Amino acid sequence: MTDAIQKPKVRGEILHRQIQSGNSRGLARVRALAEFRCLSEEQLAANVALIERRDCLNVIANELGFASWPEASGFDGNSGRQGALG
């Protein structure tokens, strides 16, 4: 795995751990995703088990300017093109 992909992937793992521990900053970051935007902080905190690693990777990709993790990492099977990080 290339270093360009590994660093954001590690950031996603760290974010996922923060969210699982109820970290309010991590929960606020995941609210950037459409599927969690409508939930309050309290609702997110009560349902941290619903937030998966892939959601955290999508947050990292969004913060880097990509629409999703597959687009950023080059695993976009629909377009067949290489992502910027891949």
DSSP file (Angstrom, degrees, kcal/mol; ACC not computed):
  #  RESIDUE AA STRUCTURE BP1 BP2  ACC     N-H-->O    O-->H-N    N-H-->O    O-->H-N    TCO  KAPPA ALPHA  PHI   PSI    X-CA   Y-CA   Z-CA
    1    1 A M              0   0    0      0, 0.0    85,-0.0     0, 0.0     2,-0.0   0.000 360.0 360.0 360.0 135.9    0.0    0.0    0.0
    2    2 A T    >>  -     0   0    0      1,-0.1     4,-2.4    83,-0.1     3,-0.7  -0.340 360.0-120.5 -74.3 155.4    1.4    3.4   -0.9
    3    3 A D  H 3> S+     0   0    0      1,-0.2     4,-2.1     2,-0.2    -1,-0.1   0.835 111.5  62.4 -62.0 -33.9    2.2    5.9    1.7
    4    4 A A  H 34 S+     0   0    0      1,-0.2    -1,-0.2     2,-0.2    82,-0.1   0.826 112.4  36.2 -63.5 -31.7   -0.3    8.4    0.2
    5    5 A I  H <> S+     0   0    0     -3,-0.7     4,-1.9    80,-0.2    -2,-0.2   0.845 112.3  59.6 -85.9 -37.9   -3.1    6.0    1.0
    6    6 A Q  H  X S+     0   0    0     -4,-2.4     4,-2.5     1,-0.2     5,-0.2   0.894 100.3  54.4 -61.2 -44.1   -1.7    4.7    4.2
    7    7 A K  H  X S+     0   0    0     -4,-2.1     4,-2.2     1,-0.2    -1,-0.2   0.941 111.8  42.0 -61.3 -50.3   -1.7    8.0    6.0
    8    8 A P  H  > S+     0   0    0      0, 0.0     4,-2.1     0, 0.0    -1,-0.2   0.864 113.0  55.6 -63.7 -32.2   -5.3    8.9    5.4
    9    9 A K  H  X S+     0   0    0     -4,-1.9     4,-1.9     2,-0.2    -2,-0.2   0.910 107.9  47.6 -65.3 -41.0   -6.3    5.3    6.2
   10   10 A V  H  X S+     0   0    0     -4,-2.5     4,-2.5     2,-0.2    -1,-0.2   0.897 109.3  54.1 -65.1 -40.0   -4.5    5.6    9.6
   11   11 A R  H  X S+     0   0    0     -4,-2.2     4,-2.5     1,-0.2    -2,-0.2   0.880 107.3  51.7 -61.0 -36.9   -6.3    8.9   10.2
   12   12 A G  H  X S+     0   0    0     -4,-2.1     4,-2.3     2,-0.2    -1,-0.2   0.888 108.8  50.0 -65.4 -39.8   -9.6    7.1    9.5
   13   13 A E  H  X S+     0   0    0     -4,-1.9     4,-2.1     2,-0.2    -2,-0.2   0.907 111.5  48.4 -64.5 -42.3   -8.7    4.4   12.1
   14   14 A I  H  X S+     0   0    0     -4,-2.5     4,-2.4     2,-0.2    -2,-0.2   0.927 111.3  49.9 -64.0 -45.1   -7.9    7.1   14.7
   15   15 A L  H  X S+     0   0    0     -4,-2.5     4,-2.5     1,-0.2    -2,-0.2   0.906 109.0  52.8 -60.0 -41.8  -11.1    8.9   14.0
   16   16 A H  H  X S+     0   0    0     -4,-2.3     4,-2.4     1,-0.2    -1,-0.2   0.909 109.7  48.0 -62.1 -42.4  -13.1    5.7   14.3
   17   17 A R  H  X S+     0   0    0     -4,-2.1     4,-1.5     2,-0.2    -1,-0.2   0.903 110.7  51.9 -63.7 -41.2  -11.5    5.0   17.7
   18   18 A Q  H  <>S+     0   0    0     -4,-2.4     5,-2.6     1,-0.2     4,-0.2   0.924 111.1  47.3 -60.8 -44.1  -12.3    8.6   18.8
   19   19 A I  H ><5S+     0   0    0     -4,-2.5     3,-1.8     1,-0.2    -2,-0.2   0.916 108.7  54.0 -64.7 -43.5  -15.9    8.2   17.8
   20   20 A Q  H 3<5S+     0   0    0     -4,-2.4    -1,-0.2     1,-0.3    -2,-0.2   0.803 107.5  51.6 -61.9 -28.3  -16.2    4.8   19.6
   21   21 A S  T 3<5S-     0   0    0     -4,-1.5    -1,-0.3    -3,-0.2    -2,-0.2   0.440 121.8-108.7 -88.3   1.2  -14.9    6.4   22.8
   22   22 A G  T < 5 +     0   0    0     -3,-1.8     2,-0.2     1,-0.2    -3,-0.2   0.667  52.4 174.0  84.6  17.4  -17.5    9.2   22.5
   23   23 A N     >< -     0   0    0     -5,-2.6     4,-2.2    -6,-0.2    -1,-0.2  -0.418  26.1-147.6 -61.3 122.6  -15.1   12.0   21.5
   24   24 A S  H  > S+     0   0    0      1,-0.2     4,-2.1    -2,-0.2    -1,-0.2   0.834  95.4  53.7 -67.0 -33.2  -17.3   15.0   20.7
   25   25 A R  H  > S+     0   0    0      2,-0.2     4,-1.9     1,-0.2    -1,-0.2   0.917 109.7  48.1 -66.2 -42.2  -14.9   16.4   18.1
   26   26 A G  H  > S+     0   0    0      1,-0.2     4,-1.8     2,-0.2    -2,-0.2   0.910 111.4  50.2 -63.1 -42.4  -14.9   13.1   16.2
   27   27 A L  H  X S+     0   0    0     -4,-2.2     4,-0.9     1,-0.2    -1,-0.2   0.882 108.8  52.4 -63.6 -38.1  -18.7   12.9   16.4
   28   28 A A  H  < S+     0   0    0     -4,-2.1     3,-0.4     1,-0.2    -1,-0.2   0.884 107.6  52.5 -64.7 -38.1  -18.9   16.5   15.0
   29   29 A R  H >< S+     0   0    0     -4,-1.9     3,-1.5     1,-0.2    -1,-0.2   0.885 105.1  53.9 -65.5 -38.9  -16.6   15.5   12.1
   30   30 A V  H >< S+     0   0    0     -4,-1.8     3,-1.7     1,-0.3     6,-0.3   0.716  91.8  74.3 -71.7 -18.8  -18.7   12.5   11.1
   31   31 A R  T 3< S+     0   0    0     -4,-0.9    -1,-0.3    -3,-0.4    -2,-0.2   0.598  77.4  78.2 -69.2  -8.7  -21.8   14.8   10.9
   32   32 A A  T <  S+     0   0    0     -3,-1.5     2,-0.3    -4,-0.2    -1,-0.3   0.733  77.1  89.1 -68.3 -22.0  -20.3   16.1    7.6
   33   33 A L  S X> S-     0   0    0     -3,-1.7     3,-1.7    -4,-0.2     4,-1.2  -0.586  85.4-127.6 -79.8 139.4  -21.6   13.0    6.0
   34   34 A A  H 3> S+     0   0    0      1,-0.3     4,-0.6    -2,-0.3     3,-0.4   0.845 106.0  58.0 -54.8 -39.4  -25.2   13.2    4.6
   35   35 A E  H 34 S+     0   0    0      1,-0.2    -1,-0.3     2,-0.1    -4,-0.1   0.674 117.0  33.1 -71.0 -14.9  -26.3   10.0    6.4
   36   36 A F  H X4 S+     0   0    0     -3,-1.7     3,-1.3    -6,-0.3    -1,-0.2   0.461  93.2  91.6-114.4  -5.6  -25.4   11.5    9.8
   37   37 A R  H 3< S+     0   0    0     -4,-1.2    -2,-0.1    -3,-0.4    -3,-0.1   0.836  84.4  53.2 -61.1 -35.7  -26.1   15.2    9.2
   38   38 A C  T 3< S+     0   0    0     -4,-0.6     2,-0.3     2,-0.0    -1,-0.3   0.582  92.3  92.1 -80.1  -8.6  -29.7   15.0   10.4
   39   39 A L  S <  S-     0   0    0     -3,-1.3     2,-0.1     1,-0.1    -3,-0.0  -0.637  74.4-127.3 -88.7 143.5  -28.8   13.5   13.7
   40   40 A S     >  -     0   0    0     -2,-0.3     4,-2.5     1,-0.1     5,-0.2  -0.325  30.1-104.2 -76.6 167.8  -28.1   15.5   16.8
   41   41 A E  H  > S+     0   0    0      1,-0.2     4,-2.7     2,-0.2     5,-0.2   0.895 124.0  52.4 -59.2 -39.3  -24.9   15.1   18.8
   42   42 A E  H  > S+     0   0    0      2,-0.2     4,-1.9     1,-0.2    -1,-0.2   0.900 109.1  48.7 -64.5 -41.4  -26.8   13.3   21.4
   43   43 A Q  H  > S+     0   0    0      2,-0.2     4,-0.8     1,-0.2    -2,-0.2   0.910 113.0  47.7 -65.5 -42.0  -28.3   10.9   18.9
   44   44 A L  H >< S+     0   0    0     -4,-2.5     3,-1.0     1,-0.2    -2,-0.2   0.935 110.8  51.2 -63.2 -45.4  -24.9   10.2   17.4
   45   45 A A  H >< S+     0   0    0     -4,-2.7     3,-0.7     1,-0.3    -1,-0.2   0.851 110.0  50.2 -61.3 -34.4  -23.4    9.6   20.8
   46   46 A A  H 3< S+     0   0    0     -4,-1.9    -1,-0.3     1,-0.2    -2,-0.2   0.664 117.8  39.7 -76.7 -15.9  -26.1    7.2   21.6
   47   47 A N  T X<  +     0   0    0     -3,-1.0     3,-2.0    -4,-0.8     4,-0.4  -0.122  66.3 133.4-126.9  37.2  -25.5    5.3   18.4
   48   48 A V  G X   +     0   0    0     -3,-0.7     3,-1.3     1,-0.3    -1,-0.1   0.773  67.4  69.5 -61.1 -24.9  -21.8    5.2   17.9
   49   49 A A  G 3  S+     0   0    0      1,-0.3    -1,-0.3    -3,-0.2    -2,-0.1   0.737  91.5  61.0 -65.7 -20.3  -22.0    1.5   17.1
   50   50 A L  G <  S+     0   0    0     -3,-2.0     2,-0.6    -6,-0.2    -1,-0.3   0.684  84.8  89.4 -78.4 -17.7  -23.7    2.4   13.8
   51   51 A I    <   -     0   0    0     -3,-1.3     2,-0.2    -4,-0.4   -31,-0.0  -0.723  66.6-164.5 -87.0 118.2  -20.7    4.4   12.7
   52   52 A E    >>  -     0   0    0     -2,-0.6     4,-1.5     1,-0.1     3,-0.6  -0.506  34.1-105.3-100.8 167.2  -18.3    2.2   10.8
   53   53 A R  H 3> S+     0   0    0      1,-0.2     4,-2.3     2,-0.2     5,-0.2   0.871 119.9  58.7 -57.1 -38.9  -14.7    2.5    9.7
   54   54 A R  H 3> S+     0   0    0      1,-0.2     4,-1.9     2,-0.2    -1,-0.2   0.843 101.9  54.5 -63.4 -32.2  -15.7    3.1    6.1
   55   55 A D  H <> S+     0   0    0     -3,-0.6     4,-1.9     2,-0.2    -1,-0.2   0.913 108.4  48.8 -64.5 -41.7  -17.7    6.1    7.3
   56   56 A C  H  X S+     0   0    0     -4,-1.5     4,-2.3     1,-0.2    -2,-0.2   0.880 108.8  52.6 -65.9 -38.3  -14.6    7.5    9.0
   57   57 A L  H  X S+     0   0    0     -4,-2.3     4,-2.4     1,-0.2    -1,-0.2   0.872 107.7  52.1 -64.9 -36.0  -12.6    7.0    5.8
   58   58 A N  H  X S+     0   0    0     -4,-1.9     4,-2.6     2,-0.2    -2,-0.2   0.869 107.2  52.9 -66.7 -36.1  -15.3    8.9    3.9
   59   59 A V  H  X S+     0   0    0     -4,-1.9     4,-2.4     2,-0.2    -2,-0.2   0.942 110.4  47.2 -61.6 -47.3  -14.9   11.8    6.4
   60   60 A I  H  X S+     0   0    0     -4,-2.3     4,-1.3     1,-0.2    -2,-0.2   0.921 111.9  50.1 -61.2 -44.3  -11.2   11.8    5.8
   61   61 A A  H  <>S+     0   0    0     -4,-2.4     5,-2.8     1,-0.2     3,-0.4   0.918 110.4  50.3 -60.4 -43.8  -11.7   11.8    2.0
   62   62 A N  H ><5S+     0   0    0     -4,-2.6     3,-1.5     1,-0.2    -1,-0.2   0.904 108.0  52.7 -60.6 -41.7  -14.2   14.6    2.3
   63   63 A E  H 3<5S+     0   0    0     -4,-2.4    -1,-0.2     1,-0.3    -2,-0.2   0.763 108.1  52.0 -66.1 -24.4  -11.7   16.6    4.3
   64   64 A L  T 3<5S-     0   0    0     -4,-1.3    -1,-0.3    -3,-0.4    -2,-0.2   0.431 128.0 -99.1 -90.5  -0.4   -9.1   16.1    1.6
   65   65 A G  T < 5S+     0   0    0     -3,-1.5     2,-0.3     1,-0.3    -3,-0.2   0.594  82.5 123.0  97.5  12.2  -11.6   17.3   -1.1
   66   66 A F      < -     0   0    0     -5,-2.8    -1,-0.3    -6,-0.2    -2,-0.1  -0.714  64.2-129.5-105.3 157.7  -12.9   14.1   -2.5
   67   67 A A  S    S-     0   0    0     -2,-0.3     2,-0.3     1,-0.2    -5,-0.2   0.812  86.0  -8.7 -72.9 -31.1  -16.5   12.9   -2.7
   68   68 A S     >  -     0   0    0     -7,-0.1     4,-1.9     1,-0.1    -1,-0.2  -0.970  70.0-100.7-159.0 167.8  -15.7    9.5   -1.1
   69   69 A W  H  > S+     0   0    0     -2,-0.3     4,-2.9   -15,-0.2     6,-0.3   0.917 118.0  55.3 -64.3 -44.4  -13.0    7.2    0.1
   70   70 A P  H  >>S+     0   0    0      0, 0.0     5,-1.4     0, 0.0     4,-1.2   0.900 109.3  48.3 -57.5 -38.3  -13.2    5.0   -3.0
   71   71 A E  H  45S+     0   0    0      1,-0.2    13,-0.5     4,-0.2    14,-0.2   0.926 114.8  45.1 -65.4 -43.4  -12.7    8.1   -5.2
   72   72 A A  H  <5S+     0   0    0     -4,-1.9    13,-2.5     1,-0.2    14,-0.4   0.873 116.8  43.6 -68.7 -37.6   -9.7    9.2   -3.1
   73   73 A S  H  <5S-     0   0    0     -4,-2.9    -1,-0.2    12,-0.2    -2,-0.2   0.582 111.1-112.7 -89.9  -9.4   -8.0    5.9   -2.9
   74   74 A G  T  <5S+     0   0    0     -4,-1.2    -3,-0.2    -5,-0.3    -2,-0.1   0.621  82.8 118.6  90.9  13.0   -8.4    4.8   -6.5
   75   75 A F      < +     0   0    0     -5,-1.4     2,-1.4    -6,-0.3    -4,-0.2  -0.061  28.0 135.2-102.0  32.4  -10.8    1.9   -5.8
   76   76 A D     >  -     0   0    0     -6,-0.5     4,-1.7     5,-0.5     5,-0.4  -0.670  31.3-176.6 -82.0  93.4  -13.6    3.4   -7.9
   77   77 A G  T  4 S+     0   0    0     -2,-1.4    -1,-0.2     1,-0.2    -2,-0.0   0.710  73.8  61.5 -66.3 -21.6  -14.7    0.4   -9.8
   78   78 A N  T  4 S+     0   0    0      1,-0.2    -1,-0.2    -3,-0.1    -2,-0.1   0.894 111.8  32.9 -74.3 -40.0  -17.3    2.2  -11.8
   79   79 A S  T  4 S-     0   0    0     -3,-0.4    -2,-0.2     2,-0.1    -1,-0.2   0.754  89.2-143.0 -91.0 -23.4  -15.0    4.6  -13.6
   80   80 A G     <  +     0   0    0     -4,-1.7     2,-0.3     1,-0.3    -3,-0.1   0.629  57.9 127.3  71.6  12.2  -11.9    2.4  -13.9
   81   81 A R        -     0   0    0     -5,-0.4    -5,-0.5     1,-0.0     2,-0.3  -0.680  66.1-104.5-104.0 158.7   -9.7    5.4  -13.2
   82   82 A Q        -     0   0    0     -2,-0.3    -8,-0.2    -3,-0.1    -7,-0.1  -0.619  35.0-129.0 -80.1 132.3   -6.9    5.8  -10.7
   83   83 A G        -     0   0    0     -2,-0.3     3,-0.3   -13,-0.1   -11,-0.2  -0.271  26.0-104.8 -74.9 168.2   -7.8    8.0   -7.7
   84   84 A A  S    S+     0   0    0    -13,-0.5   -11,-0.1     1,-0.2   -12,-0.1   0.800 120.7  40.5 -66.0 -29.4   -5.5   10.8   -6.6
   85   85 A L              0   0    0    -13,-2.5    -1,-0.2   -14,-0.2   -80,-0.2   0.629 360.0 360.0 -93.6 -14.2   -4.1    8.9   -3.6
   86   86 A G              0   0    0    -14,-0.4    -2,-0.2    -3,-0.3    -1,-0.2   0.444 360.0 360.0 -91.9 360.0   -3.8    5.5   -5.4
